[in-house]
Amino acid sequence: MGGVMGRWRDVVGDDVAEHCTPVTFEERVLVVRADSTAWATQLRMLVPNLLRRMAEEIGEGVVEEVSVLGPAGPGFRRGPRSVRGPGPRDTFG
């Protein structure tokens, strides 16, 4: 795990590392969060190259899958616009 998370910048490069960070690595699946939807889309297209680079740098079979998440948006549970009950998505009455 330390090799995957610690060498992230070396494997992907500075440009990608500025916008995409590894979140978790469990059961050979690396979960990466991008800071924008554009970077998430870009990283999804680069997954085959990323897996190849991970195999070269860290070892064959260490990372078998990369899951890319987009930016985390604000929730409706807390904050100045929070509503008790069904919430802002309620379409009835």
Legacy VTK file of the C-alpha trace (Angstrom):
# vtk DataFile Version 3.0
C-alpha trace
ASCII
DATASET POLYDATA
POINTS 93 float
0.000 0.000 0.000
2.787 2.411 0.879
4.431 1.834 -2.483
1.287 2.674 -4.393
0.324 5.743 -2.356
3.865 6.957 -1.733
5.015 6.735 -5.349
1.852 8.189 -6.888
3.554 11.385 -8.126
6.456 9.394 -9.616
4.107 7.083 -11.502
1.595 9.596 -12.886
3.691 12.744 -13.159
3.324 16.204 -11.655
0.424 17.417 -13.834
-1.880 14.527 -12.986
-0.771 14.392 -9.347
-1.773 18.047 -8.871
-5.388 17.228 -9.762
-5.846 13.559 -8.825
-5.035 11.953 -5.474
-5.200 8.321 -4.374
-7.845 7.743 -1.705
-7.654 4.048 -0.845
-5.899 0.906 -1.987
-7.549 -2.347 -0.929
-7.700 -5.785 -2.533
-5.639 -4.652 -5.534
-8.092 -1.845 -6.360
-6.781 1.711 -6.307
-9.432 4.411 -5.786
-8.457 7.851 -7.046
-10.368 11.124 -6.571
-10.061 13.914 -9.145
-10.660 17.561 -8.292
-12.894 18.144 -11.346
-15.052 16.104 -13.684
-12.740 16.969 -16.570
-9.755 15.458 -14.755
-11.832 12.421 -13.766
-12.719 11.832 -17.419
-9.110 12.321 -18.486
-7.860 9.876 -15.866
-10.463 7.254 -16.868
-9.065 7.383 -20.399
-5.533 6.971 -19.031
-6.321 3.906 -16.865
-4.680 1.342 -19.238
-1.475 3.415 -19.355
-1.653 3.966 -15.603
-1.923 0.227 -14.924
1.048 -0.421 -17.193
3.141 2.229 -15.408
2.124 0.840 -11.997
3.245 -2.626 -13.102
6.604 -1.220 -14.242
7.237 0.957 -11.187
5.693 -1.018 -8.319
5.365 -4.579 -9.576
3.217 -6.791 -11.744
-0.189 -7.636 -10.261
0.003 -5.207 -7.325
-2.698 -2.941 -8.804
-5.267 -4.738 -10.950
-7.979 -2.093 -11.170
-8.222 1.688 -10.901
-11.518 3.288 -9.883
-11.793 7.006 -10.597
-14.126 9.232 -8.583
-15.142 12.760 -9.469
-15.128 15.675 -7.078
-17.195 15.353 -3.928
-20.103 17.765 -4.075
-21.879 19.438 -1.191
-24.538 17.432 0.556
-28.015 18.484 1.605
-27.701 17.225 5.180
-25.893 20.195 6.752
-25.393 23.852 6.066
-27.456 27.012 5.699
-29.913 25.421 3.257
-30.600 22.222 5.173
-34.238 21.232 5.626
-35.762 18.969 8.241
-37.869 16.132 6.919
-37.897 14.903 3.313
-35.666 17.739 2.173
-35.339 19.828 -0.962
-35.924 16.858 -3.273
-39.531 16.454 -2.057
-41.909 17.094 -4.981
-45.221 16.615 -3.178
-47.371 19.378 -1.652
LINES 1 94
93 0 1 2 3 4 5 6 7 8 9 10 11 12 13 14 15 16 17 18 19 20 21 22 23 24 25 26 27 28 29 30 31 32 33 34 35 36 37 38 39 40 41 42 43 44 45 46 47 48 49 50 51 52 53 54 55 56 57 58 59 60 61 62 63 64 65 66 67 68 69 70 71 72 73 74 75 76 77 78 79 80 81 82 83 84 85 86 87 88 89 90 91 92
